[in-house]
Amino acid sequence: MISRRRDKDGRVRVTFALKEDRRVSLVGDHNDWDPHAHPLVRRANGTRSVALVVPEGTRIRFRYLADGGEFFDDPDAEVEDNGMGGTHGVVTA
């Protein structure tokens, strides 16, 4: 699930949440695809989530990276070709 919430300063909090038992990180152009920058945190409701705060209108190109090196896309995101024979998700804040 991907949700957006605007604040009064024109920024948007984009929250990425998944039902996953394994460790997962959010990687993308927002963090130079660094798997250590945005790990999803386990929540009491059984999901894992992480949030980014970005200027409104920002396009976030991303994937999830699970333990073991498995990349996967978010089912709620628009998916586009990544130019390397695969895909990545895109969300606009």
N, C-alpha and C positions, 0 to 999 in steps of 0.2 A: 504494500500500500504506500502510495506517495501522497502526502498532503502539503498544502501551502497555507501560510498565514501571513498576511501583510501587517507591518507595523506602521506607526504614524510617521516614521522617518523615510518611507519609501523603500524600505528593505523588506525582503520576504524570507521567512523561515520555511525551508523545504525539509520535511521530515521523511526519511526513508525507513520503512518498517517491513520486516519479514517474519514469517513463522519458520524458524530454522533452529535446529538443535546444535548445529555445528557453528564454529566461529566464522564470521564473515566480515569483510571490510568493504567499504565503498571506495572505489578507485575511479579516477576520471581526470578530465582536464582541469578540474578545480584544485587538484592536489598533485599534479604531475604523475598520476597513476601510482602513487605511493601506497602500498598496502598497510603501512603502519599509521598513516595520518588520520584515518576515519574508520576505526573499527565499530561495528554495530554492537551496542551494549544490550545484554540480556535484561528484559523487563519482567516484572511480576506477572504480567498477563500472558507470558509465554512467547512473546515476540522479541525480536532484537531490533534496535533502531539507532539511528544517528540523524542529526539535523545539521544543515548548513544555513547560514544567514548570508544572503547575497542581494545585490541591488535588483529591484524589480526589472523584469525583462531579460535577465541573465539566462542564457542557454547552458544547461549543464549536460555534458556528454559523460556517460558513466557506465560502469558495469559493477557487479559484485564479484569479489574474489573470496572463495571459501578455502578452508584448510585443505591442503593437498594440491593447491594450485588450480582448482576448477573455477573458471570464469563463467558467469551466467548473467542473463538480462532480467530486468524486472518485468513481470507480466503486465504491470499497469503503465509502463512507459512506452512512448513512441520509440520504435526501433529503426535505426538507419545503418547503412553499410559503413564500416569503419575504414574502408580503403585498404585493408590488409587481408581480405578474404573472410572477414567475420562481421559481426555487428556490435553495436553498443546502443544503450538507451539514451534518449534525449528528453529532458524536462525543461520547460521554460518557467522561470520563477515569476 
